[in-house]
Amino acid sequence: MFVIRLAAVLALLSVGGAIVLYLLTGNPAYRVWAWRFARIGAVVLLVFLGLLFIERLLAPMI
């Protein structure tokens, strides 16, 4: 669970930082970065949760 929390905090910091930079500079590249960070964070979270789910399913079989 620590890994999920760490990934969530890093994703929020990167998305928030990119949004703040976009608001300060008006450069649309920062908005693209924020969207990219959010998508990557969501994919990593889903993969990790999927692995935890598969582990829960297979653990009673061993």
All heavy atoms as TSV, in Angstrom:
chain	resi	resn	atom	element	x	y	z
A	1	MET	N	N	0.810	-1.188	0.000
A	1	MET	CA	C	0.000	0.000	0.000
A	1	MET	C	C	0.866	1.269	0.000
A	1	MET	O	O	0.424	2.297	-0.467
A	1	MET	CB	C	-0.924	0.005	1.217
A	1	MET	CG	C	-1.972	-1.092	1.151
A	1	MET	SD	S	-2.760	-1.164	-0.435
A	1	MET	CE	C	-4.288	-0.407	-0.097
A	2	PHE	N	N	2.058	1.143	0.555
A	2	PHE	CA	C	2.964	2.296	0.549
A	2	PHE	C	C	3.309	2.703	-0.877
A	2	PHE	O	O	3.387	3.895	-1.174
A	2	PHE	CB	C	4.237	1.971	1.338
A	2	PHE	CG	C	5.248	3.070	1.306
A	2	PHE	CD1	C	5.049	4.237	2.019
A	2	PHE	CD2	C	6.383	2.958	0.531
A	2	PHE	CE1	C	5.966	5.267	1.984
A	2	PHE	CE2	C	7.306	3.976	0.480
A	2	PHE	CZ	C	7.104	5.136	1.209
A	3	VAL	N	N	3.471	1.724	-1.749
A	3	VAL	CA	C	3.825	2.020	-3.138
A	3	VAL	C	C	2.690	2.774	-3.825
A	3	VAL	O	O	2.940	3.724	-4.581
A	3	VAL	CB	C	4.157	0.710	-3.892
A	3	VAL	CG1	C	4.379	0.973	-5.357
A	3	VAL	CG2	C	5.353	0.033	-3.266
A	4	ILE	N	N	1.452	2.387	-3.556
A	4	ILE	CA	C	0.310	3.073	-4.156
A	4	ILE	C	C	0.250	4.514	-3.663
A	4	ILE	O	O	0.037	5.444	-4.441
A	4	ILE	CB	C	-1.003	2.339	-3.829
A	4	ILE	CG1	C	-1.020	0.971	-4.497
A	4	ILE	CG2	C	-2.206	3.142	-4.282
A	4	ILE	CD1	C	-2.200	0.124	-4.118
A	5	ARG	N	N	0.454	4.711	-2.367
A	5	ARG	CA	C	0.419	6.072	-1.827
A	5	ARG	C	C	1.553	6.921	-2.390
A	5	ARG	O	O	1.357	8.095	-2.718
A	5	ARG	CB	C	0.512	6.024	-0.302
A	5	ARG	CG	C	-0.744	5.515	0.337
A	5	ARG	CD	C	-0.658	5.574	1.838
A	5	ARG	NE	N	-1.847	4.961	2.408
A	5	ARG	CZ	C	-1.824	4.119	3.404
A	5	ARG	NH1	N	-0.688	3.791	3.975
A	5	ARG	NH2	N	-2.936	3.591	3.867
A	6	LEU	N	N	2.722	6.340	-2.493
A	6	LEU	CA	C	3.859	7.070	-3.042
A	6	LEU	C	C	3.607	7.456	-4.500
A	6	LEU	O	O	3.863	8.599	-4.912
A	6	LEU	CB	C	5.132	6.235	-2.926
A	6	LEU	CG	C	6.414	6.867	-3.440
A	6	LEU	CD1	C	6.756	8.092	-2.613
A	6	LEU	CD2	C	7.549	5.867	-3.397
A	7	ALA	N	N	3.093	6.517	-5.293
A	7	ALA	CA	C	2.796	6.813	-6.695
A	7	ALA	C	C	1.715	7.881	-6.806
A	7	ALA	O	O	1.796	8.765	-7.673
A	7	ALA	CB	C	2.364	5.537	-7.415
A	8	ALA	N	N	0.719	7.834	-5.930
A	8	ALA	CA	C	-0.352	8.837	-5.966
A	8	ALA	C	C	0.181	10.220	-5.616
A	8	ALA	O	O	-0.171	11.215	-6.273
A	8	ALA	CB	C	-1.466	8.438	-5.009
A	9	VAL	N	N	1.029	10.298	-4.608
A	9	VAL	CA	C	1.595	11.595	-4.226
A	9	VAL	C	C	2.477	12.147	-5.340
A	9	VAL	O	O	2.395	13.341	-5.683
A	9	VAL	CB	C	2.383	11.470	-2.903
A	9	VAL	CG1	C	3.216	12.703	-2.639
A	9	VAL	CG2	C	1.434	11.214	-1.748
A	10	LEU	N	N	3.296	11.299	-5.938
A	10	LEU	CA	C	4.152	11.759	-7.041
A	10	LEU	C	C	3.324	12.212	-8.241
A	10	LEU	O	O	3.640	13.217	-8.885
A	10	LEU	CB	C	5.127	10.666	-7.438
A	10	LEU	CG	C	6.240	10.365	-6.439
A	10	LEU	CD1	C	7.061	9.174	-6.906
A	10	LEU	CD2	C	7.116	11.579	-6.231
A	11	ALA	N	N	2.268	11.472	-8.546
A	11	ALA	CA	C	1.410	11.857	-9.667
A	11	ALA	C	C	0.713	13.184	-9.385
A	11	ALA	O	O	0.642	14.055	-10.258
A	11	ALA	CB	C	0.391	10.763	-9.940
A	12	LEU	N	N	0.202	13.349	-8.164
A	12	LEU	CA	C	-0.468	14.606	-7.825
A	12	LEU	C	C	0.494	15.789	-7.852
A	12	LEU	O	O	0.138	16.877	-8.321
A	12	LEU	CB	C	-1.124	14.496	-6.451
A	12	LEU	CG	C	-2.394	13.664	-6.390
A	12	LEU	CD1	C	-2.864	13.517	-4.948
A	12	LEU	CD2	C	-3.476	14.277	-7.237
A	13	LEU	N	N	1.705	15.584	-7.363
A	13	LEU	CA	C	2.696	16.664	-7.398
A	13	LEU	C	C	3.067	17.039	-8.826
A	13	LEU	O	O	3.186	18.227	-9.162
A	13	LEU	CB	C	3.947	16.264	-6.620
A	13	LEU	CG	C	3.831	16.294	-5.103
A	13	LEU	CD1	C	5.103	15.738	-4.471
A	13	LEU	CD2	C	3.561	17.696	-4.617
A	14	SER	N	N	3.249	16.049	-9.676
A	14	SER	CA	C	3.637	16.353	-11.055
A	14	SER	C	C	2.492	17.004	-11.828
A	14	SER	O	O	2.716	17.965	-12.576
A	14	SER	CB	C	4.134	15.093	-11.759
A	14	SER	OG	O	3.123	14.120	-11.801
A	15	VAL	N	N	1.277	16.506	-11.651
A	15	VAL	CA	C	0.130	17.116	-12.337
A	15	VAL	C	C	-0.107	18.524	-11.804
A	15	VAL	O	O	-0.303	19.468	-12.579
A	15	VAL	CB	C	-1.130	16.236	-12.173
A	15	VAL	CG1	C	-2.366	16.963	-12.663
A	15	VAL	CG2	C	-0.966	14.925	-12.919
A	16	GLY	N	N	-0.076	18.677	-10.496
A	16	GLY	CA	C	-0.277	19.997	-9.909
A	16	GLY	C	C	0.797	20.987	-10.326
A	16	GLY	O	O	0.505	22.152	-10.622
A	17	GLY	N	N	2.047	20.532	-10.349
A	17	GLY	CA	C	3.134	21.410	-10.774
A	17	GLY	C	C	2.984	21.839	-12.218
A	17	GLY	O	O	3.210	23.006	-12.559
A	18	ALA	N	N	2.595	20.912	-13.073
A	18	ALA	CA	C	2.415	21.256	-14.485
A	18	ALA	C	C	1.252	22.224	-14.665
A	18	ALA	O	O	1.326	23.155	-15.482
A	18	ALA	CB	C	2.193	19.991	-15.308
A	19	ILE	N	N	0.185	22.040	-13.897
A	19	ILE	CA	C	-0.959	22.956	-14.003
A	19	ILE	C	C	-0.582	24.351	-13.503
A	19	ILE	O	O	-0.946	25.360	-14.112
A	19	ILE	CB	C	-2.174	22.391	-13.246
A	19	ILE	CG1	C	-2.724	21.193	-14.005
A	19	ILE	CG2	C	-3.260	23.442	-13.073
A	19	ILE	CD1	C	-3.821	20.444	-13.294
A	20	VAL	N	N	0.160	24.408	-12.404
A	20	VAL	CA	C	0.600	25.711	-11.892
A	20	VAL	C	C	1.507	26.400	-12.907
A	20	VAL	O	O	1.364	27.605	-13.168
A	20	VAL	CB	C	1.314	25.544	-10.532
A	20	VAL	CG1	C	2.048	26.801	-10.136
A	20	VAL	CG2	C	0.315	25.149	-9.464
A	21	LEU	N	N	2.424	25.655	-13.512
A	21	LEU	CA	C	3.288	26.247	-14.533
A	21	LEU	C	C	2.483	26.729	-15.734
A	21	LEU	O	O	2.781	27.780	-16.311
A	21	LEU	CB	C	4.353	25.242	-14.972
A	21	LEU	CG	C	5.486	25.009	-13.982
A	21	LEU	CD1	C	6.362	23.858	-14.441
A	21	LEU	CD2	C	6.304	26.268	-13.827
A	22	TYR	N	N	1.454	25.973	-16.111
A	22	TYR	CA	C	0.603	26.397	-17.222
A	22	TYR	C	C	-0.116	27.702	-16.875
A	22	TYR	O	O	-0.211	28.611	-17.707
A	22	TYR	CB	C	-0.406	25.309	-17.562
A	22	TYR	CG	C	-1.472	25.760	-18.520
A	22	TYR	CD1	C	-1.163	26.030	-19.849
A	22	TYR	CD2	C	-2.792	25.935	-18.117
A	22	TYR	CE1	C	-2.138	26.464	-20.730
A	22	TYR	CE2	C	-3.765	26.363	-18.985
A	22	TYR	CZ	C	-3.440	26.621	-20.297
A	22	TYR	OH	O	-4.402	27.062	-21.170
A	23	LEU	N	N	-0.626	27.794	-15.643
A	23	LEU	CA	C	-1.338	29.004	-15.241
A	23	LEU	C	C	-0.406	30.213	-15.148
A	23	LEU	O	O	-0.819	31.338	-15.429
A	23	LEU	CB	C	-2.043	28.780	-13.907
A	23	LEU	CG	C	-3.215	27.792	-13.943
A	23	LEU	CD1	C	-3.736	27.549	-12.537
A	23	LEU	CD2	C	-4.322	28.293	-14.851
A	24	LEU	N	N	0.830	29.971	-14.737
A	24	LEU	CA	C	1.772	31.080	-14.614
A	24	LEU	C	C	2.316	31.557	-15.956
A	24	LEU	O	O	2.516	32.754	-16.161
A	24	LEU	CB	C	2.938	30.679	-13.704
A	24	LEU	CG	C	2.618	30.522	-12.220
A	24	LEU	CD1	C	3.829	30.002	-11.473
A	24	LEU	CD2	C	2.139	31.837	-11.634
A	25	THR	N	N	2.579	30.618	-16.870
A	25	THR	CA	C	3.226	30.977	-18.131
A	25	THR	C	C	2.263	31.040	-19.311
A	25	THR	O	O	2.526	31.746	-20.278
A	25	THR	CB	C	4.349	29.980	-18.477
A	25	THR	OG1	O	3.776	28.694	-18.698
A	25	THR	CG2	C	5.377	29.910	-17.369
A	26	GLY	N	N	1.189	30.257	-19.267
A	26	GLY	CA	C	0.281	30.206	-20.402
A	26	GLY	C	C	0.780	29.308	-21.524
A	26	GLY	O	O	0.167	29.256	-22.592
A	27	ASN	N	N	1.876	28.607	-21.292
A	27	ASN	CA	C	2.441	27.711	-22.292
A	27	ASN	C	C	1.609	26.421	-22.339
A	27	ASN	O	O	1.527	25.695	-21.357
A	27	ASN	CB	C	3.897	27.383	-21.928
A	27	ASN	CG	C	4.613	26.603	-22.998
A	27	ASN	OD1	O	4.011	26.159	-23.968
A	27	ASN	ND2	N	5.914	26.440	-22.811
A	28	PRO	N	N	0.991	26.094	-23.476
A	28	PRO	CA	C	0.127	24.907	-23.544
A	28	PRO	C	C	0.887	23.586	-23.399
A	28	PRO	O	O	0.261	22.557	-23.155
A	28	PRO	CB	C	-0.549	25.009	-24.909
A	28	PRO	CG	C	0.216	26.013	-25.681
A	28	PRO	CD	C	0.966	26.867	-24.721
A	29	ALA	N	N	2.189	23.616	-23.511
A	29	ALA	CA	C	2.957	22.384	-23.346
A	29	ALA	C	C	2.820	21.833	-21.922
A	29	ALA	O	O	2.803	20.620	-21.715
A	29	ALA	CB	C	4.423	22.623	-23.669
A	30	TYR	N	N	2.676	22.710	-20.949
A	30	TYR	CA	C	2.520	22.265	-19.567
A	30	TYR	C	C	1.177	21.577	-19.350
A	30	TYR	O	O	1.052	20.655	-18.543
A	30	TYR	CB	C	2.679	23.435	-18.600
A	30	TYR	CG	C	4.082	23.983	-18.560
A	30	TYR	CD1	C	4.338	25.314	-18.849
A	30	TYR	CD2	C	5.164	23.172	-18.245
A	30	TYR	CE1	C	5.620	25.819	-18.821
A	30	TYR	CE2	C	6.451	23.663	-18.222
A	30	TYR	CZ	C	6.675	24.986	-18.506
A	30	TYR	OH	O	7.948	25.473	-18.482
A	31	ARG	N	N	0.156	22.032	-20.056
A	31	ARG	CA	C	-1.146	21.368	-19.971
A	31	ARG	C	C	-1.059	19.963	-20.555
A	31	ARG	O	O	-1.637	19.027	-20.017
A	31	ARG	CB	C	-2.192	22.189	-20.719
A	31	ARG	CG	C	-3.594	21.687	-20.497
A	31	ARG	CD	C	-4.597	22.575	-21.158
A	31	ARG	NE	N	-4.254	22.728	-22.570
A	31	ARG	CZ	C	-4.805	23.597	-23.372
A	31	ARG	NH1	N	-5.715	24.416	-22.917
A	31	ARG	NH2	N	-4.455	23.671	-24.642
A	32	VAL	N	N	-0.299	19.801	-21.632
A	32	VAL	CA	C	-0.088	18.480	-22.230
A	32	VAL	C	C	0.673	17.586	-21.256
A	32	VAL	O	O	0.352	16.407	-21.100
A	32	VAL	CB	C	0.660	18.608	-23.575
A	32	VAL	CG1	C	1.052	17.261	-24.117
A	32	VAL	CG2	C	-0.175	19.377	-24.572
A	33	TRP	N	N	1.675	18.143	-20.583
A	33	TRP	CA	C	2.433	17.366	-19.593
A	33	TRP	C	C	1.530	16.901	-18.462
A	33	TRP	O	O	1.619	15.768	-18.011
A	33	TRP	CB	C	3.559	18.199	-19.018
A	33	TRP	CG	C	4.750	18.360	-19.887
A	33	TRP	CD1	C	4.896	17.950	-21.178
A	33	TRP	CD2	C	5.972	19.000	-19.531
A	33	TRP	NE1	N	6.130	18.314	-21.646
A	33	TRP	CE2	C	6.810	18.953	-20.659
A	33	TRP	CE3	C	6.419	19.619	-18.383
A	33	TRP	CZ2	C	8.082	19.488	-20.652
A	33	TRP	CZ3	C	7.689	20.165	-18.372
A	33	TRP	CH2	C	8.506	20.093	-19.501
A	34	ALA	N	N	0.653	17.798	-17.988
A	34	ALA	CA	C	-0.256	17.437	-16.898
A	34	ALA	C	C	-1.165	16.283	-17.317
A	34	ALA	O	O	-1.371	15.334	-16.554
A	34	ALA	CB	C	-1.088	18.643	-16.477
A	35	TRP	N	N	-1.697	16.351	-18.518
A	35	TRP	CA	C	-2.564	15.285	-19.010
A	35	TRP	C	C	-1.789	13.978	-19.153
A	35	TRP	O	O	-2.265	12.906	-18.793
A	35	TRP	CB	C	-3.191	15.696	-20.328
A	35	TRP	CG	C	-4.053	14.647	-20.943
A	35	TRP	CD1	C	-3.847	14.033	-22.134
A	35	TRP	CD2	C	-5.246	14.075	-20.404
A	35	TRP	NE1	N	-4.834	13.111	-22.360
A	35	TRP	CE2	C	-5.708	13.122	-21.313
A	35	TRP	CE3	C	-5.955	14.277	-19.230
A	35	TRP	CZ2	C	-6.852	12.369	-21.096
A	35	TRP	CZ3	C	-7.098	13.525	-19.010
A	35	TRP	CH2	C	-7.531	12.596	-19.931
A	36	ARG	N	N	-0.564	14.057	-19.650
A	36	ARG	CA	C	0.277	12.871	-19.815
A	36	ARG	C	C	0.608	12.247	-18.459
A	36	ARG	O	O	0.526	11.029	-18.289
A	36	ARG	CB	C	1.549	13.235	-20.571
A	36	ARG	CG	C	2.378	12.031	-20.956
A	36	ARG	CD	C	3.564	12.419	-21.816
A	36	ARG	NE	N	3.073	13.053	-23.052
A	36	ARG	CZ	C	3.727	14.006	-23.701
A	36	ARG	NH1	N	4.866	14.456	-23.255
A	36	ARG	NH2	N	3.229	14.514	-24.804
A	37	PHE	N	N	0.981	13.068	-17.478
A	37	PHE	CA	C	1.274	12.554	-16.132
A	37	PHE	C	C	0.047	11.896	-15.521
A	37	PHE	O	O	0.141	10.865	-14.853
A	37	PHE	CB	C	1.762	13.668	-15.214
A	37	PHE	CG	C	3.121	14.200	-15.538
A	37	PHE	CD1	C	3.423	15.530	-15.314
A	37	PHE	CD2	C	4.114	13.382	-16.052
A	37	PHE	CE1	C	4.677	16.037	-15.602
A	37	PHE	CE2	C	5.368	13.876	-16.347
A	37	PHE	CZ	C	5.647	15.203	-16.125
A	38	ALA	N	N	-1.119	12.485	-15.699
A	38	ALA	CA	C	-2.351	11.917	-15.151
A	38	ALA	C	C	-2.656	10.564	-15.785
A	38	ALA	O	O	-3.040	9.615	-15.088
A	38	ALA	CB	C	-3.514	12.886	-15.358
A	39	ARG	N	N	-2.486	10.457	-17.097
A	39	ARG	CA	C	-2.746	9.180	-17.765
A	39	ARG	C	C	-1.764	8.109	-17.321
A	39	ARG	O	O	-2.163	6.970	-17.046
A	39	ARG	CB	C	-2.658	9.337	-19.282
A	39	ARG	CG	C	-3.866	10.002	-19.876
A	39	ARG	CD	C	-3.797	9.964	-21.373
A	39	ARG	NE	N	-2.469	10.461	-21.796
A	39	ARG	CZ	C	-2.119	10.651	-23.048
A	39	ARG	NH1	N	-2.939	10.402	-24.003
A	39	ARG	NH2	N	-0.911	11.110	-23.338
A	40	ILE	N	N	-0.491	8.445	-17.252
A	40	ILE	CA	C	0.523	7.473	-16.835
A	40	ILE	C	C	0.277	7.042	-15.405
A	40	ILE	O	O	0.363	5.850	-15.084
A	40	ILE	CB	C	1.941	8.059	-17.016
A	40	ILE	CG1	C	2.254	8.194	-18.497
A	40	ILE	CG2	C	2.982	7.188	-16.328
A	40	ILE	CD1	C	3.519	8.955	-18.792
A	41	GLY	N	N	-0.061	7.984	-14.540
A	41	GLY	CA	C	-0.361	7.646	-13.145
A	41	GLY	C	C	-1.552	6.715	-13.030
A	41	GLY	O	O	-1.546	5.765	-12.239
A	42	ALA	N	N	-2.585	6.953	-13.824
A	42	ALA	CA	C	-3.768	6.092	-13.791
A	42	ALA	C	C	-3.445	4.691	-14.295
A	42	ALA	O	O	-3.904	3.696	-13.720
A	42	ALA	CB	C	-4.886	6.713	-14.625
A	43	VAL	N	N	-2.658	4.598	-15.340
A	43	VAL	CA	C	-2.293	3.279	-15.879
A	43	VAL	C	C	-1.444	2.507	-14.880
A	43	VAL	O	O	-1.678	1.309	-14.644
A	43	VAL	CB	C	-1.562	3.429	-17.237
A	43	VAL	CG1	C	-0.922	2.128	-17.659
A	43	VAL	CG2	C	-2.523	3.913	-18.293
A	44	VAL	N	N	-0.477	3.162	-14.271
A	44	VAL	CA	C	0.373	2.492	-13.280
A	44	VAL	C	C	-0.475	2.013	-12.106
A	44	VAL	O	O	-0.308	0.894	-11.616
A	44	VAL	CB	C	1.509	3.422	-12.815
A	44	VAL	CG1	C	2.219	2.881	-11.600
A	44	VAL	CG2	C	2.491	3.641	-13.947
A	45	LEU	N	N	-1.401	2.844	-11.648
A	45	LEU	CA	C	-2.267	2.457	-10.543
A	45	LEU	C	C	-3.136	1.261	-10.913
A	45	LEU	O	O	-3.268	0.322	-10.122
A	45	LEU	CB	C	-3.150	3.640	-10.140
A	45	LEU	CG	C	-4.144	3.368	-9.028
A	45	LEU	CD1	C	-3.406	3.062	-7.729
A	45	LEU	CD2	C	-5.068	4.538	-8.860
A	46	LEU	N	N	-3.714	1.257	-12.099
A	46	LEU	CA	C	-4.554	0.133	-12.512
A	46	LEU	C	C	-3.758	-1.154	-12.654
A	46	LEU	O	O	-4.240	-2.230	-12.283
A	46	LEU	CB	C	-5.270	0.472	-13.818
A	46	LEU	CG	C	-6.383	1.499	-13.706
A	46	LEU	CD1	C	-6.932	1.838	-15.079
A	46	LEU	CD2	C	-7.478	1.007	-12.796
A	47	VAL	N	N	-2.548	-1.067	-13.177
A	47	VAL	CA	C	-1.709	-2.271	-13.304
A	47	VAL	C	C	-1.352	-2.813	-11.928
A	47	VAL	O	O	-1.454	-4.016	-11.678
A	47	VAL	CB	C	-0.436	-1.958	-14.125
A	47	VAL	CG1	C	0.581	-3.070	-14.009
A	47	VAL	CG2	C	-0.790	-1.720	-15.577
A	48	PHE	N	N	-0.974	-1.935	-11.016
A	48	PHE	CA	C	-0.600	-2.376	-9.675
A	48	PHE	C	C	-1.797	-2.987	-8.948
A	48	PHE	O	O	-1.674	-4.041	-8.308
A	48	PHE	CB	C	-0.029	-1.200	-8.881
A	48	PHE	CG	C	0.582	-1.613	-7.577
A	48	PHE	CD1	C	1.814	-2.241	-7.551
A	48	PHE	CD2	C	-0.076	-1.381	-6.392
A	48	PHE	CE1	C	2.385	-2.635	-6.357
A	48	PHE	CE2	C	0.480	-1.759	-5.186
A	48	PHE	CZ	C	1.712	-2.387	-5.173
A	49	LEU	N	N	-2.962	-2.350	-9.043
A	49	LEU	CA	C	-4.148	-2.905	-8.407
A	49	LEU	C	C	-4.574	-4.222	-9.060
A	49	LEU	O	O	-5.057	-5.126	-8.386
A	49	LEU	CB	C	-5.289	-1.895	-8.445
A	49	LEU	CG	C	-5.117	-0.682	-7.538
A	49	LEU	CD1	C	-6.269	0.301	-7.733
A	49	LEU	CD2	C	-5.008	-1.095	-6.089
A	50	GLY	N	N	-4.385	-4.338	-10.360
A	50	GLY	CA	C	-4.670	-5.603	-11.038
A	50	GLY	C	C	-3.765	-6.720	-10.551
A	50	GLY	O	O	-4.217	-7.852	-10.337
A	51	LEU	N	N	-2.496	-6.416	-10.348
A	51	LEU	CA	C	-1.577	-7.425	-9.817
A	51	LEU	C	C	-1.955	-7.837	-8.403
A	51	LEU	O	O	-1.890	-9.023	-8.049
A	51	LEU	CB	C	-0.146	-6.903	-9.849
A	51	LEU	CG	C	0.479	-6.759	-11.226
A	51	LEU	CD1	C	1.834	-6.068	-11.119
A	51	LEU	CD2	C	0.632	-8.117	-11.883
A	52	LEU	N	N	-2.362	-6.871	-7.584
A	52	LEU	CA	C	-2.819	-7.208	-6.234
A	52	LEU	C	C	-4.068	-8.081	-6.277
A	52	LEU	O	O	-4.220	-9.017	-5.486
A	52	LEU	CB	C	-3.095	-5.939	-5.435
A	52	LEU	CG	C	-1.889	-5.165	-4.957
A	52	LEU	CD1	C	-2.326	-3.884	-4.254
A	52	LEU	CD2	C	-1.042	-5.997	-4.024
A	53	PHE	N	N	-4.977	-7.796	-7.196
A	53	PHE	CA	C	-6.200	-8.592	-7.332
A	53	PHE	C	C	-5.880	-10.017	-7.768
A	53	PHE	O	O	-6.426	-10.979	-7.225
A	53	PHE	CB	C	-7.134	-7.914	-8.341
A	53	PHE	CG	C	-8.424	-8.642	-8.541
A	53	PHE	CD1	C	-9.376	-8.651	-7.547
A	53	PHE	CD2	C	-8.679	-9.321	-9.720
A	53	PHE	CE1	C	-10.575	-9.326	-7.719
A	53	PHE	CE2	C	-9.856	-9.992	-9.913
A	53	PHE	CZ	C	-10.822	-9.993	-8.909
A	54	ILE	N	N	-4.984	-10.159	-8.726
A	54	ILE	CA	C	-4.591	-11.493	-9.187
A	54	ILE	C	C	-3.902	-12.259	-8.070
A	54	ILE	O	O	-4.132	-13.467	-7.890
A	54	ILE	CB	C	-3.687	-11.383	-10.435
A	54	ILE	CG1	C	-4.509	-10.895	-11.626
A	54	ILE	CG2	C	-3.018	-12.706	-10.744
A	54	ILE	CD1	C	-3.689	-10.544	-12.836
A	55	GLU	N	N	-3.092	-11.572	-7.282
A	55	GLU	CA	C	-2.437	-12.220	-6.148
A	55	GLU	C	C	-3.459	-12.732	-5.149
A	55	GLU	O	O	-3.346	-13.835	-4.625
A	55	GLU	CB	C	-1.490	-11.243	-5.472
A	55	GLU	CG	C	-0.792	-11.828	-4.266
A	55	GLU	CD	C	-0.005	-10.786	-3.493
A	55	GLU	OE1	O	-0.179	-9.578	-3.740
A	55	GLU	OE2	O	0.790	-11.203	-2.630
A	56	ARG	N	N	-4.503	-11.945	-4.889
A	56	ARG	CA	C	-5.553	-12.371	-3.966
A	56	ARG	C	C	-6.309	-13.576	-4.499
A	56	ARG	O	O	-6.728	-14.439	-3.735
A	56	ARG	CB	C	-6.553	-11.224	-3.720
A	56	ARG	CG	C	-5.986	-10.075	-2.982
A	56	ARG	CD	C	-6.155	-10.276	-1.526
A	56	ARG	NE	N	-5.577	-9.148	-0.805
A	56	ARG	CZ	C	-5.890	-8.855	0.409
A	56	ARG	NH1	N	-6.761	-9.570	1.039
A	56	ARG	NH2	N	-5.304	-7.841	0.992
A	57	LEU	N	N	-6.497	-13.621	-5.801
A	57	LEU	CA	C	-7.201	-14.758	-6.383
A	57	LEU	C	C	-6.383	-16.041	-6.352
A	57	LEU	O	O	-6.901	-17.129	-6.108
A	57	LEU	CB	C	-7.601	-14.466	-7.825
A	57	LEU	CG	C	-8.741	-13.488	-8.039
A	57	LEU	CD1	C	-8.945	-13.259	-9.527
A	57	LEU	CD2	C	-10.019	-13.997	-7.403
A	58	LEU	N	N	-5.075	-15.923	-6.596
A	58	LEU	CA	C	-4.218	-17.097	-6.691
A	58	LEU	C	C	-3.658	-17.547	-5.356
A	58	LEU	O	O	-3.211	-18.695	-5.243
A	58	LEU	CB	C	-3.088	-16.838	-7.678
A	58	LEU	CG	C	-3.506	-16.587	-9.122
A	58	LEU	CD1	C	-2.290	-16.295	-9.974
A	58	LEU	CD2	C	-4.264	-17.768	-9.677
A	59	ALA	N	N	-3.645	-16.706	-4.348
A	59	ALA	CA	C	-3.036	-17.048	-3.060
A	59	ALA	C	C	-3.707	-18.243	-2.398
A	59	ALA	O	O	-3.008	-19.111	-1.866
A	59	ALA	CB	C	-3.025	-15.850	-2.139
A	60	PRO	N	N	-5.035	-18.371	-2.398
A	60	PRO	CA	C	-5.644	-19.546	-1.747
A	60	PRO	C	C	-5.327	-20.866	-2.460
A	60	PRO	O	O	-5.448	-21.924	-1.867
A	60	PRO	CB	C	-7.136	-19.264	-1.802
A	60	PRO	CG	C	-7.250	-17.807	-2.020
A	60	PRO	CD	C	-6.033	-17.391	-2.762
A	61	MET	N	N	-4.928	-20.816	-3.706
A	61	MET	CA	C	-4.651	-22.041	-4.462
A	61	MET	C	C	-3.312	-22.670	-4.088
A	61	MET	O	O	-3.094	-23.834	-4.347
A	61	MET	CB	C	-4.661	-21.747	-5.964
A	61	MET	CG	C	-5.991	-21.353	-6.496
A	61	MET	SD	S	-5.861	-21.034	-8.240
A	61	MET	CE	C	-7.402	-20.262	-8.543
A	62	ILE	N	N	-2.426	-21.877	-3.505
A	62	ILE	CA	C	-1.083	-22.387	-3.211
A	62	ILE	C	C	-1.036	-23.006	-1.840
A	62	ILE	O	O	-1.670	-22.752	-0.935
A	62	ILE	CB	C	-0.049	-21.248	-3.329
A	62	ILE	CG1	C	-0.050	-20.771	-4.765
A	62	ILE	CG2	C	1.301	-21.689	-2.891
A	62	ILE	CD1	C	0.844	-19.579	-5.031
